[in-house]
Amino acid sequence: MAPYEAERNKIRSGAERTNNRLKEDFGANNVMVKGHSKVTHHLMFGVINCLRIRLWVCLVRLSKNSNRTTAGVVRLTIRNI
């Protein structure tokens, strides 16, 4: 596989993982509302929730890898969310 194809594959697989997570975990597979705006809001709540979980994971990793002062700030921030 050419290097540009490998890079494109990484990007595509990340997008497909996100779409799969939205469908399976956040209800995008069977939307039970009618109307364009209601469906859009339903899907956006799933996207926001997926982003919130991803940010939480990043903050936890940051707090584990940082020094004690920064970890305290991150813990304080997590509690305020």
C-alpha positions, 0 to 999 in steps of 0.5 A, a space after each residue: 500500500 502506498 503511503 498516501 493510501 495508508 494515511 487516507 485509510 487512517 483518516 477514513 477508519 477514524 471517521 467510520 469508527 465515529 459513525 459506528 459509535 454514533 449508530 450503535 451507542 447513541 441511537 443514530 441507527 434508529 431515530 424515532 422522531 419526525 421532522 428535519 429539525 428534530 432529527 438534526 437535534 437528535 443526531 447533534 446530541 449524539 455527536 456532543 455526547 461522543 465529543 464529551 466522552 472523548 474529551 473526558 478520556 483526553 483529560 484523564 490521560 493528561 492528568 496521568 501524564 502531567 506533573 502534580 500541579 497540572 493534575 490538580 487543575 485538571 481534576 478541578 476542571 473535571 469536577 466542575 463539568 
